[in-house]
Amino acid sequence: MAFNLYVGYPHENPNFDSLNQALNSLPAQEVAPASYPAAQDSHVEPVNIYIAPGIYEEQVVINRPHVTLIGEKAENTILTYHLGAYEDMEDGSKRGTFRTASVRIDTHDFTARNITFQNNAGFGHTVGQALAMYAEGDRLIFEDCIFLGSQDTLFTAPLPPTAAKPGGFTGPSEFRPRILGRQYYKNCFLRGDVDFIFGSAICYFENCTIFSQKPGDRKPPESPDEEVIYGYITAASTPEGEPFGYVFESCKLISDCPKASVYLGRPWREFAKTVFLRCEIGKHIHPLGWQDWKKPHESFYYGEYACTGEGADTTKRADFSHVLTEEEASKYTRKAVLSGKDNWSI
């Protein structure tokens, strides 16, 4: 049975002024397990942390399993911080992508409900990549949450096996084993511009709203006929041989970008897998739908099934993408994608 902690509730006991204070009060527990599915931690008592409405400006790391964060309403319960990849470090290096996260989950069996996770460092062309959430672990659940950022809003770890450039993975998991986990996002709102949902985890997004924002630091086109691409929703790096990567079921894709100026995705690594099922796709999506990022077409997999909206026409899609049949689409149920060897049930 879980015990309760409170943040920002002065009349509750025990109450804390910040989430970090509440987390630091917990007994130390073993960090993320050596393999997934994670072993059952019968010795770890689950904890619910209730967070009162407010803006909490703090960088947070959660490495204790069986933690649930519960806000009253995502719109007014906000965890935010402000680090960008271009920031100079004391040793003269740049901060880099993976040391920018406002909140980092580094454990398994974590749940968040009714919380906003935000990185407010600024737009990507100005401050670089800036993660609102670094989600690393197995059996992670986000329900009725909001993710706000610009470039690289949500990182669904693990990292790919190797970085494209030396130092590209500088951060907390650079030298750790790449352990594949499962993540579930339900009724969430995700906002960003370039590659703002990216990483290697197996993820199921259900009934989510995906907002592709127009970057405020981009120069306008020099002529009305110039094609400008304002963003890419996904940049998966699915490990080789995995049957599932990112699955979007019954989601709504909206934007303030011009027509045909955003791609559904591009492969961060060559075995990326992403499918959209029964989604409502706005006119901001480019007719080609997908970009190959100079990766071999036979290695990654992109697909769509029964989507609607002004941007859902598949007749002009990139020739390496797929229009799924009903039989093919039936293989992408939440249970099939997330249950795993331990029959995880949500």
N, C-alpha and C positions, 0 to 999 in steps of 0.2 A: 504494500500500500504506500502511495506517495505521501510525502510531507510537503508543506507549503512554506514558501518565502514570499515576501512582499517588497516591491520597490515603489516608492512614492506614495505609500498608503500609511500616513502617520498614525492612524488609529488601529492598525493591524500589528500583530506581533508574530515573528520578528520582522521589522520594517527596515529598509535600507534606502539611502539616498540615490544610489546608482546600481546598475546591473553588476558592475565589477565588484562592488562591495558585497552584494549577495553571493556572487560566485566564489569570492575569496573566503567566505564564511563556511563553505562546504569542505568536508574532509577530503584530502587528496585521494584521487583514484587513479588507477592505471589508465594511461592514454590509449588511443586507438589500438585495436588488436593487431596481431601480426598477419591475420588473414581474414577474409570475409567469405561466407557469412560469419559474423562475429559470434564468439562463444557467448553463451548465456551468462550474465553477470548476476548470479543470485545474491551475491554479497553486496551489491550496489543498490542502495535504496533509491527509488525514483524520487525526483523532486519536481514540483510545479513552482515556477516563479511567476507571480502575477505582477504585471507592470502597469502602473497607473498612467493615464494620459499625460503626455508631456514630451518635450524634446530632450533626449539624453545624448549629449555630445561626449562620446567616449569610444575608444577603440576596444573591441571586445574579442576575447578568445575563449571558446568553450571546449574543454578537453576532458570533461567528465561525462560518461554515458548516462542515459536515462534522465535527461534534462528536458523539460517542457517549458517554453516561454509562452505566456498568455497575456495578451493585451486586451483592453476593452474594445478598441476599434483601431484598425490599422491607420486610418487617416489622422488620428491624433496621438498615436503611440509610436514615437519615432526614435530609432537608434541611428545616429548619424556621425560621420567623421569626414575628414577632408584631405586625404593624402593622394598625390598623383605621381605617376611613374617618372616624370621629368624632374622631380624634386632632387636637389643636390644633397648628398649625404656627407657626413663629416670626413670620410676618407677620400672624397672627391668623385666618387662614383654616383650614378643615378639610383634613385630608389628602386626603379623597375616595377613591373606589373604586380608581382606576387608579394610585395610588402606594403601594398596600399589598402588592403581590405579593411573596411569599417568593422565588419563582424566576420570572424573566422570560426567555422565549426570544424573541430579536429577530433571527432569521436563518432560513435555509432549510437543508434536509437535516440535521436534528437528530434524534437517536434517544436514548431513555432506556429502560433495562431494569432491573428489580428495584430501583426507587428509590421511597421515599415522599416526596411533596411535601406539606408541611403549613403551614398558618397557624394558630397557636395563640393568636391574640389574644383569642378568646372568642366568645360567641354574638352574632349579628347585631343583635338588639334592644338590646344593651348597647354593643357596640363599632362597629357599622356593618358595611358590606361589608368583607370581608377575603379577598383572593385567595391561594390557595396556589400557583396557577400562572397566569401570563399568557403564553399561547402565541400568538405572532405569527410567521408564516412559512409557507413552502410545503414540502411533503413532510416533515412532522413525524410521528414514530412514537413511541408510548409503549406498551411491552409489559411485562406483569406489574408494573405500577406501582400505587401507592396515592396517592390525592388526598384530603386531609383538611382540612375547614374547616367553616364554618357557612353564612353567606350569601355567595353568589358564589365558591364554592370554585375553579371552573375557568372562566377566561375564554378563549374561543377567538376571538382577534382576527381581523379588524380591527374597529375601532369602526364603528358606524353613521355615515352622512355627517354628521349634526349632532346635538348634544346637545339634550335636551328642555328643559334649563334652563342659563343661562349658567354656565360653570365646571364643568358636569357631567362633562366629559371631561378635566379637568386631569390632566396626566400626560405620559409620554414620547412618546405617539403622537397627541396632541391635534391637531396641525397637520400631520401627515404624510399623504401620499396613502393612501387606503383600498385596500389591495391584497389581493385575495382569495386565500387559501391553502387547502391540503388537509391534513387531520390524521387519523391512524389510531390508534385505541386498541384494544388487544387484551389480553384477560385482565386487565383493570384493575379496581380497586375504587375507587369514588368515593363520598364521604360529604359530606352537607351538608343544608341545609334549604330555604332560599328561593332560587330561581333559581340553583341551585348548578352548573348547566352552562349557560353563556350566551355569546352572541356571534354573529358573522357568518360564521365559517369553514365550509367544507364538511368535515364530520366523520363518520367511520364508527366506531361503537363495536361491537366484536364480542366476544361471550362475556364481557362485563363484568358486574360486580355493582354495582348502584346502590342505595346505602343512604340512605334518607330519615330523618334523625335527628330526634327530638323536641327542639325547642329548650329548653334548660334555663333560659332567662330569660323564658319566656312564662307569663302568669298562667293558672291553670286556669279552665275554664268556670264561670260562676256557677250554672248549673243543668245537670242531666244531659241536658236536651233542647236545649241550645244547641249549634249547629254551630260547630266551631272548625276552621279550616284551618291546618295547621302548615307547609305548604310547597308548593313547585312544583319539579319536577325540572329542567325546561328553560325557558329564555327565549331563544329564537333570534331573531336579527335578520338573517336571510338577505337578501342584496341583491335588489332587484327584478329579475325575469327569470331568476334562477338556478333550474335544475331541481331541485337538491338542496341540503339544508341539513344537518340532523342525521338520521342513520340509526342505529338501534339494532337489531342483529341478534343473536338468540339470547342476550339479556341476562337477568339476574335482578334483579327489583326487590323489595327487602326493606326493612323498617322496624321501628322501635320505636314508631311513632306509632299512634294509635287507628285503627280501621276508618274508611274513607271520609274521611280528613282531609288527603290530599295529592293534588295534581293532576299529571298527566303533563307539562303545560306550559302556558305562556301566551306570547303574542307580544310580545317586547320592542319590536320594530318590526313594521310592518303586513304585511310579506311573509315572515314566518317560515315555515319548513318543517321539520316533524319527523315521522318515522314510526317505529313500533315493529313489528318483524317477528319472529314466532316467539319472543317473549319470555315469561318467566314473571312474571306480575304479581301482587303480593301484595294482601291485603285492605285495605291502607292507602290504595289509590288510590280516589278519589271516583268514584261511578257515572257522573258526567258526563265524567270523564276529563280534559277540557280547559276552560280558562277563556279568555275573549276579550280581557281587559284593555282593554275598550272600543275595540277595533280593528274595522274593517269586516270582516265575515265573508267577503266574496268575495276578499279579498287574501291571507290566509294559508292554509296547508294543513297539516292534521293527519290522520294516518292510522294504522291498526293492521291487522295481518294475522296470523292463525293464532296468536294469543297464548293462553296458558293461565294458570290460577291463579284465586284467589278474586276478584281485581280485574280480570279480563280480559273480563267480560261487557260486550258492546257494545250491548245492547238499550236502555240508558238513557243512552248517550253524548250529548254535546252535538250538536245537530242540524247544526252546521257542520263536524263531523269526518267522517271517511270510514272505512269498512271496505273495505279493498282487495280486489280480486279477485286470483285467482292470476296472471293476466296482468299486472295493475298491479304486484303485488309483485315479479314477475320483473325489473322494470326497476331494482330497487334492489340490484343486486349490488355487491360491493366494487369490482370492476373498472369497472363503469359509473359509480359515484359518484366514484371517486378517480383514474381513469387520466388524464383531462385531455388536453390537446393534445400533451403530451410522452409519453403512454403510460406513466405512472408505474406500475411493477409492484411489488407487495409480496408 
